Amino acid sequence: MTATHAPVPTAADSGSSATERFKADKSGNVANTSPERVDLLVREVLSAVHDTIRRHKVSYAEYNALKAWLIDVGETGEWPLFLDVWVEHVVEEVATEHREGNKGTIEGPYYVPGAPERGSRGSVPMREDEPGTPLLWTGRVTSTDGHPLEGAKIELWHADAEGLYSQFAPGIPEWNLRGTFSVEPDGSFEITTVRPAPYMIPTDGACGKLIAAAGWHPWRPAHLHVKVSAPGYEQLTAQLYFPGDQHNDDDVASAVKPELILDPKPSADGQGETVVYDFALDPVRG
């Protein structure tokens, strides 16, 4: 049985925040897409839609229901949520299939650049008496041939013990559970945080209507988000999961991979957990 958590932020609030963040950080990427590529991709997507309509004899009632739902997605600002939950995992798979280093997965809609610098051995910003099991994470960042990558950085962000993200849920300090970490000359780092909780994606908006209509569930397993980067190497975006979570096998976002599941151990002092997880980055190809 899934645990009960505090109410998630409204779809409209989360959607608006995610949409504005995307516009600020990534919306300029379309300028780098050639007309020939746009023509190819749009034609094939539309062809797939047309084939689905013909194959399943889609009615006007179903078509109008789709149109109304698409309008609702736009009005509630949920396009980042919809695309990141149900589409991004395939884009990520294709974009990184050549890599020899660590497996990655989706970024999701809740990344915010510019998290505070915390050094190579430090704690993410958190509230006094932050709820959740303390988690000490140690590891190294190297190249795929094993050389330490001095100058690498790790951006970490995750939900709190209620499954809520700072800057997307009300009443949480701006940078809570978000930090940027450097590494030592030998590539090592040590990060103190708390174990996050599983959470439901917002269900009171258009995406929630889709989930209900299709008989799906809205749960994501507990996870840590990371971006790992170093000059001359491909940036790795990943989510790290915890064993035993009931939604590791049926994540609504289809983002869990076996290589991304952690192996936490009880701390020697009995105060929380420790985990070791390393990163190997691929060099940028010329």
PAMIPA-982482 format. One record per residue (C-alpha): x, y, z. Coordinates in Angstrom, 3 decimals, always signed. Layout:
+----------+----------+----------+
!       px !       py !       pz !
+----------+----------+----------+
!        X !        Y !        Z !
...
+----------+----------+----------+
This chain:
+----------+----------+----------+
!       px !       py !       pz !
+----------+----------+----------+
!   +0.000 !   +0.000 !   +0.000 !
!   +1.375 !   +3.432 !   -0.941 !
!   +2.206 !   +5.732 !   +1.960 !
!   +0.175 !   +8.889 !   +2.455 !
!   +2.024 !  +12.169 !   +2.029 !
!   +1.218 !  +15.834 !   +2.383 !
!   -0.838 !  +17.318 !   -0.475 !
!   +1.197 !  +18.091 !   -3.575 !
!   +1.194 !  +21.634 !   -4.960 !
!   -1.595 !  +22.419 !   -7.393 !
!   -1.026 !  +21.508 !  -11.021 !
!   -1.511 !  +25.141 !  -12.034 !
!   +1.149 !  +26.383 !   -9.590 !
!   +3.667 !  +23.666 !  -10.469 !
!   +2.898 !  +23.929 !  -14.171 !
!   +3.349 !  +27.683 !  -14.199 !
!   +6.695 !  +27.407 !  -12.375 !
!   +7.960 !  +24.653 !  -14.687 !
!   +6.861 !  +26.516 !  -17.809 !
!   +8.516 !  +29.761 !  -16.769 !
!  +11.709 !  +27.905 !  -15.819 !
!  +11.794 !  +26.180 !  -19.210 !
!  +11.278 !  +29.479 !  -21.044 !
!  +14.146 !  +31.028 !  -19.122 !
!  +16.613 !  +28.145 !  -19.505 !
!  +15.914 !  +26.126 !  -22.645 !
!  +13.333 !  +27.597 !  -25.022 !
!  +16.041 !  +29.041 !  -27.297 !
!  +17.107 !  +25.543 !  -28.403 !
!  +14.584 !  +25.553 !  -31.262 !
!  +16.770 !  +28.079 !  -33.123 !
!  +19.367 !  +25.321 !  -33.597 !
!  +16.964 !  +22.976 !  -35.427 !
!  +17.123 !  +23.094 !  -39.222 !
!  +13.950 !  +23.440 !  -41.330 !
!  +14.722 !  +20.064 !  -42.918 !
!  +14.828 !  +18.385 !  -39.517 !
!  +11.628 !  +20.110 !  -38.380 !
!   +9.889 !  +19.015 !  -41.595 !
!  +11.008 !  +15.401 !  -41.148 !
!  +10.072 !  +15.078 !  -37.483 !
!   +6.729 !  +16.881 !  -37.665 !
!   +5.625 !  +14.885 !  -40.698 !
!   +6.495 !  +11.581 !  -39.034 !
!   +4.801 !  +12.494 !  -35.740 !
!   +1.649 !  +13.546 !  -37.583 !
!   +1.791 !  +10.386 !  -39.682 !
!   +1.921 !   +8.292 !  -36.499 !
!   -1.105 !  +10.172 !  -35.146 !
!   -2.979 !   +9.687 !  -38.419 !
!   -2.181 !   +5.952 !  -38.409 !
!   -3.486 !   +5.631 !  -34.844 !
!   -6.742 !   +7.374 !  -35.778 !
!   -7.284 !   +5.095 !  -38.780 !
!   -6.258 !   +1.896 !  -37.010 !
!   -8.487 !   +2.470 !  -33.978 !
!  -11.362 !   +4.255 !  -35.759 !
!  -11.153 !   +7.310 !  -33.504 !
!  -14.555 !   +9.018 !  -33.247 !
!  -15.344 !  +12.732 !  -33.283 !
!  -16.274 !  +12.496 !  -29.602 !
!  -12.826 !  +11.088 !  -28.814 !
!  -11.158 !  +13.670 !  -31.051 !
!  -12.975 !  +16.525 !  -29.306 !
!  -12.084 !  +15.072 !  -25.904 !
!   -8.430 !  +15.108 !  -27.000 !
!   -8.704 !  +18.681 !  -28.252 !
!  -10.268 !  +19.813 !  -24.959 !
!   -7.542 !  +18.021 !  -23.009 !
!   -4.744 !  +19.588 !  -25.080 !
!   -6.229 !  +23.032 !  -24.446 !
!   -6.356 !  +22.213 !  -20.731 !
!   -2.670 !  +21.168 !  -20.730 !
!   -1.723 !  +24.544 !  -22.166 !
!   -3.951 !  +26.588 !  -19.868 !
!   -2.552 !  +24.901 !  -16.750 !
!   +1.054 !  +25.166 !  -17.985 !
!   +1.527 !  +21.402 !  -17.775 !
!   +3.393 !  +20.805 !  -21.037 !
!   +6.765 !  +20.474 !  -19.228 !
!   +5.200 !  +17.952 !  -16.824 !
!   +3.506 !  +15.937 !  -19.569 !
!   +6.559 !  +15.807 !  -21.837 !
!   +9.046 !  +15.136 !  -19.038 !
!   +6.940 !  +12.325 !  -17.562 !
!   +5.876 !  +10.481 !  -20.723 !
!   +8.288 !  +11.468 !  -23.491 !
!  +11.686 !  +12.557 !  -22.134 !
!  +12.892 !   +9.074 !  -21.131 !
!  +12.988 !   +8.003 !  -24.792 !
!  +14.788 !  +11.203 !  -25.872 !
!  +17.354 !  +10.598 !  -23.117 !
!  +17.808 !   +6.971 !  -24.192 !
!  +18.535 !   +7.962 !  -27.801 !
!  +20.737 !  +10.936 !  -26.893 !
!  +23.039 !   +8.916 !  -24.608 !
!  +23.085 !   +5.458 !  -26.214 !
!  +26.725 !   +5.950 !  -27.308 !
!  +28.067 !   +6.523 !  -23.804 !
!  +30.461 !   +4.141 !  -22.081 !
!  +30.307 !   +5.810 !  -18.650 !
!  +27.462 !   +6.002 !  -16.170 !
!  +23.891 !   +5.563 !  -17.232 !
!  +21.736 !   +8.665 !  -17.003 !
!  +18.040 !   +9.339 !  -17.047 !
!  +15.581 !  +12.213 !  -17.350 !
!  +16.078 !  +15.677 !  -15.891 !
!  +12.393 !  +16.200 !  -15.096 !
!  +10.636 !  +19.551 !  -14.667 !
!  +12.049 !  +20.588 !  -11.270 !
!  +15.670 !  +21.484 !  -12.035 !
!  +16.785 !  +25.027 !  -11.167 !
!  +20.290 !  +26.227 !  -12.151 !
!  +22.479 !  +28.226 !   -9.815 !
!  +22.142 !  +26.211 !   -6.600 !
!  +24.520 !  +27.386 !   -3.834 !
!  +28.132 !  +26.187 !   -3.901 !
!  +28.864 !  +23.835 !   -0.995 !
!  +32.444 !  +22.699 !   -1.611 !
!  +33.658 !  +19.109 !   -1.946 !
!  +32.552 !  +18.022 !   +1.504 !
!  +29.388 !  +19.666 !   +2.681 !
!  +25.666 !  +19.594 !   +3.206 !
!  +22.844 !  +20.700 !   +0.959 !
!  +20.985 !  +23.710 !   +2.346 !
!  +18.200 !  +22.472 !   +4.583 !
!  +15.850 !  +23.677 !   +7.261 !
!  +16.624 !  +23.344 !  +10.943 !
!  +15.434 !  +19.869 !  +11.961 !
!  +14.789 !  +18.947 !   +8.311 !
!  +12.599 !  +15.810 !   +8.409 !
!  +13.913 !  +12.642 !   +6.833 !
!  +16.602 !  +10.031 !   +7.387 !
!  +20.113 !  +11.583 !   +7.269 !
!  +22.076 !  +10.375 !   +4.248 !
!  +25.853 !  +10.623 !   +3.794 !
!  +26.905 !  +10.058 !   +0.173 !
!  +30.534 !   +9.594 !   -0.817 !
!  +32.008 !   +8.907 !   -4.240 !
!  +34.416 !   +9.926 !   -6.996 !
!  +34.108 !  +11.538 !  -10.418 !
!  +36.480 !  +10.116 !  -13.030 !
!  +36.790 !   +9.755 !  -16.783 !
!  +35.839 !   +6.444 !  -18.362 !
!  +39.513 !   +5.461 !  -18.263 !
!  +39.649 !   +6.007 !  -14.503 !
!  +41.438 !   +9.372 !  -14.282 !
!  +40.063 !  +11.688 !  -11.574 !
!  +38.362 !  +14.762 !  -12.983 !
!  +39.572 !  +17.645 !  -10.852 !
!  +37.260 !  +20.595 !  -11.457 !
!  +34.156 !  +18.458 !  -11.884 !
!  +30.967 !  +19.610 !  -10.234 !
!  +27.846 !  +17.857 !   -9.019 !
!  +24.493 !  +19.610 !   -8.890 !
!  +22.105 !  +17.855 !   -6.518 !
!  +18.409 !  +18.483 !   -5.958 !
!  +15.572 !  +16.360 !   -4.631 !
!  +12.202 !  +16.307 !   -2.919 !
!  +11.892 !  +16.519 !   +0.847 !
!  +10.395 !  +13.947 !   +3.226 !
!   +6.915 !  +15.042 !   +2.108 !
!   +7.743 !  +14.622 !   -1.574 !
!   +7.853 !  +18.386 !   -2.229 !
!  +10.429 !  +20.467 !   -4.143 !
!  +11.648 !  +23.909 !   -3.168 !
!  +10.694 !  +26.647 !   -5.665 !
!   +7.747 !  +24.510 !   -6.831 !
!   +5.853 !  +24.113 !   -3.550 !
!   +4.826 !  +26.935 !   -1.201 !
!   +6.398 !  +27.553 !   +2.181 !
!   +9.806 !  +25.947 !   +1.494 !
!  +13.046 !  +28.010 !   +1.554 !
!  +14.271 !  +28.872 !   -1.953 !
!  +17.300 !  +26.562 !   -2.117 !
!  +16.155 !  +23.860 !   +0.281 !
!  +17.758 !  +20.501 !   -0.642 !
!  +19.522 !  +22.024 !   -3.663 !
!  +23.294 !  +22.388 !   -3.806 !
!  +26.322 !  +22.437 !   -6.119 !
!  +29.388 !  +20.450 !   -5.059 !
!  +32.975 !  +20.379 !   -6.326 !
!  +35.396 !  +17.450 !   -6.113 !
!  +38.852 !  +17.006 !   -4.609 !
!  +41.948 !  +16.581 !   -6.859 !
!  +41.461 !  +12.806 !   -6.570 !
!  +37.859 !  +13.186 !   -7.775 !
!  +36.326 !  +12.454 !   -4.383 !
!  +33.326 !  +14.159 !   -2.777 !
!  +31.173 !  +13.818 !   +0.317 !
!  +27.599 !  +15.112 !   +0.464 !
!  +25.263 !  +15.231 !   +3.445 !
!  +21.523 !  +15.338 !   +2.777 !
!  +18.355 !  +13.492 !   +3.791 !
!  +16.563 !  +10.639 !   +2.113 !
!  +13.704 !  +11.942 !   -0.061 !
!  +10.202 !  +10.492 !   -0.198 !
!   +8.249 !   +9.025 !   -3.106 !
!   +5.672 !  +11.445 !   -4.453 !
!   +2.744 !  +11.809 !   -6.802 !
!   +2.989 !  +14.106 !   -9.786 !
!   +0.222 !  +16.772 !   -9.600 !
!   -3.134 !  +15.142 !  -10.310 !
!   -5.592 !  +18.038 !  -10.074 !
!   -4.869 !  +19.281 !  -13.612 !
!   -4.779 !  +17.978 !  -17.171 !
!   -2.131 !  +15.295 !  -16.525 !
!   -4.159 !  +14.031 !  -13.595 !
!   -7.212 !  +13.754 !  -15.845 !
!   -5.214 !  +11.641 !  -18.289 !
!   -3.974 !   +9.383 !  -15.487 !
!   -7.509 !   +8.887 !  -14.157 !
!   -9.018 !   +8.303 !  -17.605 !
!   -6.370 !   +5.694 !  -18.481 !
!   -6.477 !   +3.972 !  -15.078 !
!   -2.821 !   +4.648 !  -14.360 !
!   -1.138 !   +5.655 !  -11.083 !
!   +0.713 !   +8.988 !  -10.545 !
!   +3.624 !   +7.830 !   -8.348 !
!   +7.347 !   +8.371 !   -8.734 !
!   +9.770 !   +6.393 !   -6.526 !
!  +12.057 !   +8.290 !   -4.162 !
!  +15.145 !   +9.622 !   -5.943 !
!  +18.062 !  +12.039 !   -5.922 !
!  +18.548 !  +14.213 !   -9.020 !
!  +22.090 !  +14.978 !  -10.179 !
!  +23.900 !  +16.755 !  -12.980 !
!  +27.596 !  +15.894 !  -13.150 !
!  +29.898 !  +17.930 !  -15.389 !
!  +33.571 !  +18.573 !  -16.073 !
!  +35.371 !  +20.603 !  -18.768 !
!  +35.867 !  +18.508 !  -21.898 !
!  +33.381 !  +15.819 !  -20.821 !
!  +29.742 !  +15.142 !  -21.571 !
!  +27.367 !  +16.271 !  -18.851 !
!  +25.595 !  +13.419 !  -17.093 !
!  +22.027 !  +13.917 !  -15.903 !
!  +20.687 !  +11.141 !  -13.693 !
!  +18.350 !  +10.153 !  -10.913 !
!  +19.486 !   +7.776 !   -8.170 !
!  +16.892 !   +5.485 !   -6.623 !
!  +16.545 !   +3.475 !   -3.436 !
!  +16.034 !   -0.288 !   -3.230 !
!  +12.687 !   -1.613 !   -2.078 !
!  +10.552 !   +1.253 !   -3.349 !
!   +7.331 !   -0.253 !   -4.677 !
!   +7.343 !   +2.074 !   -7.681 !
!  +10.844 !   +1.277 !   -8.933 !
!   +9.207 !   -1.199 !  -11.296 !
!   +6.278 !   +0.948 !  -12.430 !
!   +7.520 !   +4.541 !  -12.229 !
!   +5.006 !   +6.831 !  -13.935 !
!   +7.931 !   +8.505 !  -15.732 !
!   +9.589 !   +5.219 !  -16.836 !
!  +12.946 !   +6.633 !  -15.682 !
!  +14.313 !   +3.896 !  -13.382 !
!  +17.290 !   +1.834 !  -14.575 !
!  +18.976 !   -0.965 !  -12.577 !
!  +22.330 !   +0.854 !  -12.744 !
!  +20.812 !   +3.849 !  -10.938 !
!  +19.640 !   +2.022 !   -7.798 !
!  +21.723 !   +2.836 !   -4.724 !
!  +22.837 !   +0.452 !   -1.979 !
!  +22.489 !   +2.402 !   +1.280 !
!  +23.863 !   +0.978 !   +4.533 !
!  +23.129 !   +1.958 !   +8.145 !
!  +25.613 !   +4.522 !   +9.477 !
!  +28.174 !   +3.235 !  +11.935 !
!  +26.810 !   +5.593 !  +14.598 !
!  +23.224 !   +4.526 !  +13.944 !
!  +22.294 !   +8.032 !  +12.787 !
!  +20.940 !   +7.569 !   +9.298 !
!  +22.455 !   +5.898 !   +6.241 !
!  +25.588 !   +5.988 !   +4.118 !
!  +25.912 !   +5.279 !   +0.422 !
!  +28.781 !   +5.087 !   -2.071 !
!  +28.146 !   +5.939 !   -5.719 !
!  +30.739 !   +7.001 !   -8.295 !
!  +30.509 !   +8.674 !  -11.701 !
!  +32.532 !   +8.032 !  -14.878 !
!  +32.072 !  +10.686 !  -17.586 !
!  +32.549 !  +10.271 !  -21.326 !
!  +34.865 !  +12.710 !  -23.110 !
!  +33.207 !  +15.092 !  -25.554 !
!  +33.560 !  +13.677 !  -29.036 !
!  +35.013 !  +15.888 !  -31.720 !
+----------+----------+----------+
